[in-house]
Amino acid sequence: MKRTLFLSLIAVCLLAPAIQASACTNIIVTKGASADGSCMVSYLADSHQLYGELYYWPAANWPAGAMTDVYDWDSGRYLGRIPQVPHTFQVAGNINEHQLIIGETTFGGREGLTNPDGLIDYGSLIYLTLQRARTAREAIATIGDLLAKYGYASEGETFSIADTEEAWIMEIIGKGKEKGAVWVAIRIPDGEISAHANCSRIHHFPLHDPDNCIYAPDVISFARKMGFFTGKDEDFSFCDAYAPASHDTLRGCETRTWSAFRILGGENFDADRYLDFAAGDNPANKMPLTIRPKKKLTVKDIADAQRDHFEGTPFDFSEDVGAGEFRRPYRWRPMGFEVDGKEYEFERSAGTQQTGFWFVAQARGWLPDEIGALNWFGVDDSATSALTPIYVCTKKVPQSYAVGNGDMMTFSETSAFWLFNRTTHLAYLFYDRVAPELRAAIDCFENESKTLVDEMDSKALKMIQAGNKPQAIDALTAFSVKRAQTLFDQWKELGNRMLVKYMDGNIKQTNDDGSFKDNGNGKHIPASPLHPKFRERWLRGVANDLKK
C-alpha cells in the first residue's frame, strides 16, 4: 500500500458534509466461493436510531380480503395498507424458511426520485418479499411487482439477494411522482463474491442475458426522459445515470467495499490499483462489481471482514492523534469538522458504533430447509460483538433478541443489545487494552458454535430422515435458544470481569489462571495496578498542544 499517497491526499482533503450518518455494509458470497457450498449474505444494519432485535414472523394463512399495514422502517411512519397474500412464509431476521436471504444498503441517488405517495419503503420491501418469495429470482419479481403496484417511498437502494443456488445484487431507485421504480439485478458468477456499502455499484450490464441480468423495462428510457443519459443503450451505466459518484460518497462508502475486497480477495484484487477510487479522487477508476476470493470462505471469514477498521491500510485511523491514547478506531458524530475554513471528514469503517444488528446468513442447499436456513445473528458493533446461530425454523426467539425486550429509549437487563453496548463501552474507553480480550472471547464463542452447529445439523438430519420432523424442529429451537442464552451469560460475566480489571484506568494484575493478584495480605486488596506507557505519537500531540 502506498501510505505516502494517502497522507498527501488527506492533507488537502476538502469534503462536503453530506456523507450519510446512517450507513450499512453488505458482503455477498456465492456457493462456489464458500468453503461449505452455502450461499451467504452478511449485513450490518447501521443507524443511530435502530434497536438491535431479531424480527420474527411465523408462517401464516390469511383469509380472502386480508390486508397488511405498511410502516416506514426508518421512521415508523404509517404509509398505508396493501392486500395480504393467502400464505406467508416464516422469517427469522433477514432469511426465510425457504433459505431466501435479503440485505441492503442505501445509496440515495439523485434528488427528487423518491415517490412522496409511495406505499412501500425499502425495509417493508425486504420483509414483505421474504414472506412471499421462495427463491432469489422470485424475490426480484416480487420486488418489481410490489414497486409497480404501490410505489416506492425510499431513496436508492442496493439489495443483496441469495438462495441455495444463486446470489444476486440488485439496485433500485424511484421515479419521483411516477408510481413504480427503475431497477437492475445482476447474478454474481458462481465462485465469486460482491460487496456494497451505500454507493451504487452496478455500472454497465448485459441487455440480452436474462439468465444473468434482469431489469425494469424502462430503466434506460426513464433515464433518457429525465436527461440523465443520452448515449447508446449498450453504454448505459446505472450508477452514473441515477447516482453519480462524488468525492464524499466514495470516500465515506466505497472505502468499505474496497477494504472488504482487499481482505477477502487477496492477490485476486489489486488494492493499490483502486486506491484513488476508494479515496474519492478518481471516480472513473471503478472497482469491479465482483471478484474471486483468495480462498473458499467460511462464515468466520465473512464475520471477521465485517469487523474491519482498515487496519494496515492508508485509511487506518487507529494511529493518528484523534485515536487518543488507546488507539481507538472510532470517531463520534458528527463525522465532519472544520479547521481554518477547511472541512474534513472522519473515517467510516465497517466496524462502527452505531450498528443496530448484524448477521451472516447461510442458505445451505444440501440440507432440508428446516436445517439449512441458518442465521448467525448479532447486535451492536460488529467489531466487539459475537454472532450466535439461529435456525430459521425456530418456534421461539431467544429472549435476549426478542422484539419488545427494551428499545432505544428503554434499558432492559435481559436484552443482548443493551448488554453488548454496555460491555463495548469499556472497549471504547480503553480500546487497545480491552479489544483483544473481547476479540478472544468472540473467537472462542463463534468457533465453538461452529462445532456445535455441525453436531446439531447431523442430529436434526437423522431425525428428519427417520420421519420425525416436528422433533427436529423442537431440537433446533432448543439449540438456538440455549446457544443465545449461553452467549448472554458469558458476555455478562465478561463485562463484569472487565469492569473490575480496568476500573479507573488501571489494569489489575492477574495470575496464570486468570484470577486477580492480591497484595499478599489476604484482605482482597489488589496488587499494585499496571500502568502501561502511552504511545509516543499521542504524547507528542499533547505536548505540542501544551506548548501553544
N, C-alpha and C positions, 0 to 999 in steps of 0.2 A: 504494500500500500504506500502511496506517495503522501506521507503525512505533511511534508512541507507544502504541497499544493493546497491542502485544506487550510493550513494555517494562514497562507496568504489570502485565501478567499474570505475567511471569516473576519479578517482584519478590516475588510471594506464592506462587509455584508450589510446591506440595507434592505430590510424586509417589510412588506406590508403586514399589518396586524390582523390578517384575515384568516389565518390558519384555524381550522375548527378546534375548539376545546374538547368536543366530544368526537372521538375517532376510534376506529376499530381496526383489527388486523386479522386476516384470514390466510391459511395455508391449505391447499387442496392437493391430495395425493391419489393418483390412480392405482388400481390394484397391481399393475405391473411394476410400480415404483415402491411398493410396500414389501416389508420383509415377510409378512404372513399372507399376502394376497388380498388384503382388505382394501377397499376404498376408504379414505379418511378425509375429514374436513375439520380443521381447527379454527376456532372463532374466539376472539377476545371482544366481549361486549363492553365497550368503554364509554362511560358517561359519568359526569359528576353528580348526576341525579338518579342513576339507575341502581336499584337494590339487587343484590345477588340472591336469587332463589331459583328453584327448578320448576319451570312451568310444566303442568301435567294435565292432560285431557284423556280420560278413559275412552275407549271405543264406545260409540252410542248409535242407536237407531232413532230416527226423527220422524214424526208424523207429517203427512202431507200438509203443506202450508206453513210449516215451522219457519221462523225467522231467527237470525242471529244478529246481535248488536255488534257494531264495529267501533272501537275506541282507538284513537291515535296512540301508538305505543310510547312515543316520547313524552307527550304532554298529558295523556289521559283524557283528552278532549273527545267527547262523543261525536262521531261522524255520521252515523245513521244505521239503518238496518238493511240486510240483504237476505234473500232466501237461503235456508239451510238445505243441505243435501240429505238424501234419505239415510245415509250411513256415514259416520265419521270414524277415522282410524285413531288408535291410541297414539299419543305423542308424549314423550318424556324429554323435555328440553327442546332441542332442535333436530331430533331424529324420531321417526315414527316406527310403528310396528312392522312395516314392510322394508325397513332399513333404508329409507329415504332420509337424506340429511340436507339441510339448508342453512347457510350462514350468510353474512352480509357485511359490507362496509359502505358508508355514504360518501359519494364524491361531489355532490352538489350540482355542478354543471352550470350552464348559462342561466341567468336570472330570467324570471317570467315564465318558466316552463312547468311550474307546479300548478296543478289544477285546483283553484280555490273551492270548487264544488265536488271534488273527488271524494268517493266514499271509502277508498282503500289506501291506507298508508303502507309503508314498506314493512313494518312489523306485523300488521294484520295479514299482509300478503304472505309472509312466511308461514305463519301459524295456521291460516286458513288452508294454504296449499298442503302443508304437512298432514292435515286432517282429511284431505280429499284425494291425494295422488299417491300412487304406489312406486313409480319409477322416476328417474330424472327427466326423461322425455315427457312423461305425463305431467310432471311439475311445471315444465316450461310451457306446455299447452294450457295448463290450469292458470298459471300466472297471466299469460296473454289473454285468456278468456275473461278473467276477473277484471283486468285493467280495461279491456274494451267495453265491458258491460257497465262498470261502475265508476270508472275514472280514477286517476292516480293522484293521491293527495300529498305526495312527498317529493323530495328532491331526487337527483340522480343517485342510483344505487348499483353496486356490483354485488351479485349473488354467487355464492358457491353452492353447487347442487351436485349431489352424488348419490348413487345407489350401489348395489352389489357389483355392478358390471362397468359402469361408466361414471366419469366425473366431468362436470361442465362449469364454465364460467359464463355468467350472463350479466349484461348491463342494460339498465332501464332508465329512461327519463321521460317526464311528462310532456304534454303538448300544449301547455298553457290552458286556455279556456276550452280547448277542444277536448272532448272525452277520449280517454284511452292513453296510450303511451307508445313510444318507439323503443325498440329493443333489439338486441342481438345476443345469441347464445352460441358459444364455441365449445366443442368437445375437446377435452385435453387428451392428447395422444397417450395411449397406454404406455406405461413405463416412464412418464414424465409427471412433473408437478407444476403447480402455478401458485401465485400468491397475489393478494391485493390489500391495499391499505389506504382507502379514502382518496384514491386518484384513479380516474377512468383509465383502463388498461387495454381495452380492445381497440386496435388500430385498424389495419386493413383486414378484410375477412373474405372467404370464398363466397361467391354469389350463387353458385350452382352445385353445391355439395351438401344436400340435406342430411346425409349421414353424419356430417361433422360440423355443420353450421346451420342454425335455424334463426330466422329474423322476421321482424314485423314487415309486412309488405310495403309500408310507406316509410321505412327507416331512412331511405335516401331521398325520396321525393319530398318528405316533410322538411328535411334539411335544406333542400333547394328552395322550397317555398319561403322559408324563413330567412334565406340569404346566408345560411351557414356554410354552404358548399356550392361550387359552380363547375367542378370538373367532370371527368368521365366517371361512370358508375364504378368501374374497376379500381379507380383511385380513391374511392371514398374511405375516410377514416372516421370511425365512430367517435373516438376520443377527441380528435381535432375539431370535429363539427360541433359536438354537443358539450364538451368540457375541455376547452383548450388549456393546456398546461401552463402554469405560471411559475415563476421562481419560488414563491412561497408554498404552493401546493406540492411541488416536487420536493422541496427542502423539508417540509414538515410531514410528508406522507410517503413518497416513493423511497426515501431512505430506509424505511422499514421493509419494503419489498426487496430492495437491493440487499439488505443485510440477511434476510431470510434465504435468498438465493445464494449469497456468499457462504452461509453456514451449511446449507444442505446440498448445494451444487458442487462445492469444492473446485476441482480442476475443470469441471464442465461449465463453469460460469466465470468469465473474466471480469472480476470485480473492478479492477483498475480501469478497464475499458469504459465502464459505465459510471465511474466515479463522478464525472462532471454532470451527468444527468441526475444522479442521486443528490448532488449538492445544489441542484436547481439552476445550473449555469448553462446547460445545453439541452433544451427540451427536444431538439431534433434527434438526439442520440438515444432513441428509445430502447429500453431493455426488451428482451424477448418476452412474449406472453407466457411461455412455458420453457422449462429446462429439464434436463435429465439429471437426477440427483447423483451424488458421488457414490452412493451405495443404496441398497434396499433399506427403506426407512421403517422404523418402529414408532409406536405411539410415544415412547420416551424421547426419541429423536425430535419429533414434532413439538412435543410439550416443551422441551428444553430450548428449541429455536424460538418459541414464543416467549421465553424468559429473557430475551436478548436486551442488552443495554449498549450495543455497538462496541463491546469490549474488543480492544486490539485494533480498532479501525480509526480512520481520521475523524470519525464522529464521536468517539469515546468521550463522554463528558463526566467521567469519574475522577479525572486528574486535574482539572482546572480549579481555580480558586473558588468558583461557585459550588464545587462539590463539598466544600467545608473540610474540617479536619478529619472526617471519617470517610472520605471518598464516596459521597452519596450520589448515585446516578439518577437523581430525581431533581426536578425543578418545579416548585409550586407555581400555581397560576397567579397572575396571567403569564402567558408564555412570552409576551413581548416586554421590552423595556426600552427606554430612551436615554441616551447619554450624549451630551453636547450636540443635540439636534439630530442625532442619528438613531434610527430604530433598529433593534436587534430582536432575534427570537432565540429562545432556548431550544435544546434538542428535544425530540419526541421519539422515544424508542418503543418497541413492542411491550416490554415490561414497563408498566406505568401504574401510578397510584389510583387512578380513577376507574379501574376495571370493576364492573358490577359482577359479572360471571364470565366464565370461560370454559371451553371444553375441547377435547379431541374426540370426535365421534367416529365410530367404525361401522362400516357395512361389510359383514363377513359372510359372503355368499355360500361358502361351503357348509355352513351351519343352518339349521332351521331358524326362521325369523325370530322365534322366541329367545334363542340364544345368540344369534348373530348380531342383532341390533344392540350395540353397546355404546354407552355414553360415559366417557371419562370426564367427570364434571368437577368444576372448582369455582370458588368465589374469591373476590378481591384480587389484588395484584398477582399476576401470573408468576412473577419472579420470586414471590415469597409465600406462595400457597401451593398445596398439593391437590392432585386430582384423585377422585375416588370413582371406582367403576359402578355404574348404574345400568342394570339390564332394563331395556325399554319395556319389556313385558311386565315389569313390576306392578303389583297390585297396590303398592303403598310407597309414598315418597318419604325418605328419611326425614325425621322431624327437623333436623338441623337445616335442611334445604327447603322445607315446605313453604309454599306461598302463604303469606299471612303471619309467618313467625317473625315478627318485627318488620320494620320498614326503615326508610332513610331518616325518619324522624322519631322512630321508636326503637330503643335498645331492647334486645332480648338476650337473656343469659343462655338460651338454648339455640341460638342462631349461629350457624357456621360463619356467615358473613361478618357478624359483629366480632366473633372470636378471632377470625383471621385478621380483621382490621386492627384489633387491639394488640395482637402479637406483632403484627407487621410494623406498628408504630415504634416499637423498640428498634427495629432494623433501620427505620428512617432516622432515628436519633443517633445510632451508633453503627452505621452500615457495615464498615469493613470488619467490625468485631462480631456483630450478630448475624449478618447474612450467611457466612459459612456454616454456622450451626443450623440455621433454618434450611439451607440447601441440603445438608447431610440428612436432616430429618425428612425432607421431601423425597430425596432419592431412596431412602430406606423404605418409606411407605409405598411409593409407587413401584419399586422393584418387587417388593413382597406382594403387592396387589397383583402384579402380572403373573406371578407364580400361582397365586390363589385362583385367579380367573381361569387359567389353563386347567386347573383341577376341577373347578366348578363347571366349566364347559363340558368336560368329559363326563362328569356325574349326571348333568342335566340331559346330555345327549343319550345316555343309556336309558334314562327314564322315558324319554320321548320314544325311543326305538322300541321300548317294551310296552308302549301304548299308554303311558302314564303322564300325558302332557300336563294336566292340572297339577300333579305332584311336582313336576319340573318347574312350573311357573311359581308355585309356592316356595320351592327351594331357591330359585333365582331372586325372588322378592326378599326372602330372609337374608340371603347373602348380601344383596345391595344395601339393605337397611343396616345390617351388622357392620359391614365394612365402613360405611359412612359414620356410624357411631364410634367405631374404633378410632378413626381419624380425629373426630371431635375430641374424644377423651385424651388422645395422645397430644393434640395441639394445646389443649387446656393445661396439661401438665408441663409441656414445653414452655408455654408462655409464663407460667408461674415460676419455673426454674430460671428463665432468662431475666425476669424481673428481679429476682434475688441476686443473680450473678452480676448484673450490670447496673444496679441502682446507683444513683448519684454520680454516674460517670466513672465509677470504679469497676475493676474486674476482680472478683473474688478468686483466690487460688483454689485449685482442685487437686484431689488425689488421683492416682492412676485409675481408680474405679469410678471416677466422676463425682464423688462426694466432695463437699467443700472442706477445705482445710481450716481447722481452728487454730487458736494461738497457743495451744498446748496446755491450757489450764482447765479444759473440760467445762467451760461455762458458756458454750455456744457463742463465743466471741470469735469472729473470723480472724484468720491470719492477716497480716498487713496486706492490703489490696495491691494489685498491679496497676501501674500507670505507664503504658507504652508511650514512647515518644511520638509526637505528631510529625507528619511528613514535612519535609523542608520547604516544599513549594508553597504550602499553605502558610507556614510560619513566615516565610519571606513576604507573602502578600500582606499579612497582618503587620509585619514590621515596616514595610513600605508605607502602609496607610497611616501608621502611627507617626511617621516622620513628617507627614504633611501638616 
